[in-house]
Amino acid sequence: MSVDINKLRKLSDKELLNYLKQDNKFVGDAIECAFGILSKERNHNFSEAELVRIEQMITHKKTSAFLKDNNLDDNIVIDTEENKDVVRLYSKTNIIFIGVLLSPLVCFYMLFENLRTGIKLEKGALTKIVLVLVGAFLLLLIFDQIILVLVYLVLVSLIDLGSVFGFDILKSIIRIVSIYFIVKFTVDYLWKNYIGETKYRSKDIILPIIFAILLAILLGFLLPFLLFAGN
């Protein structure tokens, strides 16, 4: 949403200060412009505590707007001092992203960690969760080894897409689509049943990404060795 800064410049200091109140209904860009006019153009003095509060409010407003506009998880709260007691979880978006682009195995581990450490579960729930994750992983293996090839053969025989894309590209496309739907269904199902509308702070994903890369490298070394040993 664009903000007309010239219109804001016509407001009095008192009117601009209304933009900086804690429970205002203005968007982050408007608050930031009002703050800039007061602090830089009119030399209004703010205390250190006010500066911190205003900066946090602007960040919160902008982040909330971004999440809403991009249809991401709106249960994420900003990592501020007032939210320090809110549980940290891997976000649903990050879990699906890692599952599709890097490793479903790491994605399922992240989801399991969310459910194991962040949510109070009834007795026997973890067993059900593990069974769902194992089932989803086995389904991915089936898609990767059998159904993927069958779908490819059907597409080639009916549409001759093989001559357009080539075997490897078409196989990769089908594989990514299959992984996406299986991962998304699994994450959505477990999230809806065990996390629901729980508010949380987004957990850093650097370690899962590193783990996924190391796992890919390890498998890249092991698979040729296993295939050679089998022969």
C-alpha positions as CSV (number, residue, x, y, z in Angstrom):
1,M,0.0,0.0,0.0
2,S,1.5,3.4,-1.1
3,V,1.6,6.3,1.4
4,D,1.2,9.9,0.4
5,I,4.0,11.5,2.4
6,N,3.0,15.0,1.3
7,K,-0.4,14.6,2.8
8,L,1.2,13.5,6.1
9,R,3.4,16.6,6.1
10,K,0.3,18.7,6.2
11,L,-0.7,17.2,9.6
12,S,0.2,18.7,12.9
13,D,2.6,17.1,15.4
14,K,-0.3,16.0,17.5
15,E,-2.0,14.3,14.5
16,L,1.3,12.6,13.5
17,L,1.8,11.4,17.1
18,N,-1.5,9.5,16.8
19,Y,0.2,7.3,14.1
20,L,2.7,6.3,16.8
21,K,0.3,5.2,19.5
22,Q,0.6,1.5,20.4
23,D,-2.9,0.4,19.3
24,N,-3.2,2.4,16.1
25,K,-4.8,1.0,13.0
26,F,-2.3,2.5,10.5
27,V,-0.1,0.5,8.2
28,G,3.7,0.1,8.9
29,D,4.7,2.4,6.0
30,A,2.4,5.2,7.2
31,I,3.8,4.9,10.8
32,E,7.4,4.9,9.4
33,C,6.7,8.1,7.4
34,A,5.0,9.8,10.3
35,F,7.9,8.9,12.6
36,G,10.4,10.1,10.0
37,I,8.7,13.5,9.6
38,L,8.6,14.0,13.3
39,S,12.1,12.9,14.1
40,K,14.0,14.2,11.0
41,E,12.1,17.1,9.7
42,R,10.5,18.6,12.9
43,N,13.2,17.5,15.3
44,H,10.8,15.9,17.8
45,N,12.7,14.3,20.7
46,F,11.9,10.7,21.5
47,S,13.2,8.8,24.5
48,E,15.2,5.6,24.0
49,A,12.3,3.6,25.2
50,E,10.0,5.3,22.7
51,L,12.4,4.7,19.9
52,V,12.6,1.0,20.7
53,R,8.8,0.7,21.0
54,I,8.2,2.5,17.7
55,E,10.8,0.5,15.8
56,Q,9.3,-2.8,17.1
57,M,5.8,-1.6,16.2
58,I,6.9,-0.7,12.6
59,T,8.6,-4.1,12.2
60,H,5.5,-5.9,13.6
61,K,3.1,-4.0,11.3
62,K,5.3,-4.6,8.2
63,T,5.9,-8.3,8.9
64,S,2.2,-8.9,9.6
65,A,1.2,-7.2,6.3
66,F,3.9,-9.3,4.4
67,L,2.6,-12.5,5.9
68,K,-1.0,-11.7,5.1
69,D,-0.2,-10.5,1.5
70,N,1.8,-13.6,0.8
71,N,-0.6,-16.1,2.4
72,L,1.9,-17.3,4.9
73,D,1.3,-18.6,8.4
74,D,-0.4,-15.7,10.2
75,N,0.1,-17.4,13.6
76,I,3.8,-16.3,13.7
77,V,4.5,-13.5,16.1
78,I,7.4,-11.0,16.0
79,D,10.4,-12.0,18.1
80,T,10.3,-9.1,20.6
81,E,10.8,-8.8,24.3
82,E,7.1,-8.9,24.9
83,N,6.8,-12.2,23.1
84,K,9.8,-13.8,24.8
85,D,7.6,-16.5,26.5
86,V,5.9,-17.5,23.2
87,V,7.1,-21.0,22.0
88,R,9.6,-21.2,19.1
89,L,8.6,-23.5,16.2
90,Y,9.8,-24.1,12.7
91,S,7.3,-22.3,10.5
92,K,5.0,-24.3,8.2
93,T,6.3,-22.5,5.2
94,N,9.9,-23.2,6.0
95,I,9.2,-26.9,6.7
96,I,7.4,-27.4,3.3
97,F,10.2,-25.4,1.5
98,I,12.9,-27.6,2.9
99,G,10.9,-30.7,2.3
100,V,10.4,-30.0,-1.4
101,L,13.7,-28.4,-2.3
102,L,16.1,-30.1,0.0
103,S,15.1,-33.1,2.0
104,P,11.7,-34.6,3.0
105,L,13.5,-36.5,5.8
106,V,14.8,-33.3,7.3
107,C,11.4,-31.7,6.8
108,F,9.7,-34.5,8.8
109,Y,12.3,-34.2,11.5
110,M,11.5,-30.5,11.8
111,L,7.8,-31.1,12.0
112,F,8.3,-33.9,14.6
113,E,10.5,-31.5,16.7
114,N,7.7,-28.9,16.6
115,L,5.2,-31.5,17.8
116,R,7.5,-33.1,20.4
117,T,8.9,-30.0,22.1
118,G,6.4,-27.2,21.5
119,I,3.0,-28.7,22.0
120,K,1.3,-30.5,24.9
121,L,0.2,-33.8,23.4
122,E,-2.2,-36.4,24.8
123,K,-1.0,-39.8,25.6
124,G,-0.2,-41.9,22.6
125,A,-0.2,-38.9,20.2
126,L,3.5,-39.2,19.5
127,T,3.1,-42.8,18.3
128,K,0.4,-41.7,15.9
129,I,2.6,-38.8,14.7
130,V,5.5,-41.1,14.1
131,L,3.3,-43.6,12.1
132,V,2.0,-40.7,9.9
133,L,5.5,-39.5,9.2
134,V,6.9,-42.9,8.5
135,G,3.9,-43.6,6.2
136,A,4.5,-40.4,4.3
137,F,8.2,-41.2,3.9
138,L,7.4,-44.7,2.6
139,L,4.9,-43.1,0.2
140,L,7.6,-40.8,-1.1
141,L,9.9,-43.8,-1.7
142,I,7.1,-45.5,-3.7
143,F,6.6,-42.4,-5.8
144,D,10.3,-42.1,-6.4
145,Q,10.9,-45.7,-7.3
146,I,7.7,-47.0,-9.0
147,I,4.8,-44.5,-9.6
148,L,7.2,-41.9,-10.9
149,V,8.4,-44.1,-13.7
150,L,4.8,-45.4,-14.5
151,V,3.5,-41.8,-14.7
152,Y,6.4,-40.9,-17.0
153,L,5.6,-43.8,-19.3
154,V,2.0,-42.9,-19.4
155,L,2.7,-39.3,-20.3
156,V,5.2,-40.3,-22.9
157,S,2.9,-42.8,-24.5
158,L,-0.1,-40.5,-24.6
159,I,1.4,-37.0,-25.1
160,D,5.0,-37.8,-26.1
161,L,6.3,-35.3,-23.5
162,G,9.5,-37.2,-23.5
163,S,10.5,-35.7,-26.8
164,V,9.8,-32.2,-25.5
165,F,11.4,-32.3,-22.0
166,G,13.6,-35.3,-22.0
167,F,13.5,-38.2,-19.5
168,D,15.5,-36.5,-16.7
169,I,13.7,-33.2,-16.8
170,L,10.2,-34.8,-16.9
171,K,11.2,-37.2,-14.1
172,S,12.4,-34.2,-12.0
173,I,9.2,-32.3,-12.6
174,I,6.9,-35.2,-11.6
175,R,9.1,-36.0,-8.6
176,I,9.0,-32.4,-7.3
177,V,5.2,-32.2,-7.8
178,S,4.7,-35.6,-6.0
179,I,7.0,-34.5,-3.1
180,Y,5.2,-31.2,-2.7
181,F,1.7,-32.7,-2.4
182,I,2.8,-35.5,0.0
183,V,4.8,-33.1,2.2
184,K,2.1,-30.4,2.2
185,F,-0.7,-32.9,3.0
186,T,1.4,-34.4,5.8
187,V,2.4,-31.1,7.3
188,D,-1.2,-29.6,7.0
189,Y,-2.7,-32.7,8.5
190,L,-0.5,-32.9,11.6
191,W,-0.4,-29.1,12.0
192,K,-4.2,-28.9,12.0
193,N,-4.6,-31.7,14.4
194,Y,-1.8,-31.0,16.9
195,I,-0.7,-27.4,16.6
196,G,-3.8,-25.6,15.2
197,E,-3.9,-21.9,15.9
198,T,-1.0,-21.9,18.4
199,K,0.9,-18.6,18.3
200,Y,4.7,-19.0,17.9
201,R,8.0,-17.4,17.1
202,S,9.7,-18.6,13.9
203,K,12.7,-20.8,14.7
204,D,15.9,-20.4,12.7
205,I,16.4,-22.9,9.9
206,I,20.1,-22.6,9.3
207,L,20.9,-25.9,11.1
208,P,18.2,-27.9,9.2
209,I,19.5,-26.5,5.9
210,I,23.1,-27.5,6.8
211,F,21.9,-30.9,7.9
212,A,19.9,-31.4,4.6
213,I,23.0,-30.4,2.5
214,L,25.3,-32.8,4.5
215,L,22.7,-35.6,4.2
216,A,22.6,-35.1,0.4
217,I,26.4,-35.1,0.2
218,L,26.5,-38.2,2.4
219,L,24.0,-40.0,0.3
220,G,25.8,-38.9,-2.8
221,F,28.9,-40.7,-1.6
222,L,27.1,-43.8,-0.2
223,L,24.7,-44.6,-3.0
224,P,27.5,-45.3,-5.6
225,F,29.3,-47.4,-3.0
226,L,26.2,-49.4,-2.2
227,L,25.4,-50.0,-5.8
228,F,29.0,-51.0,-6.5
229,A,29.0,-53.4,-3.5
230,G,25.7,-54.9,-4.7
231,N,27.2,-55.7,-8.0
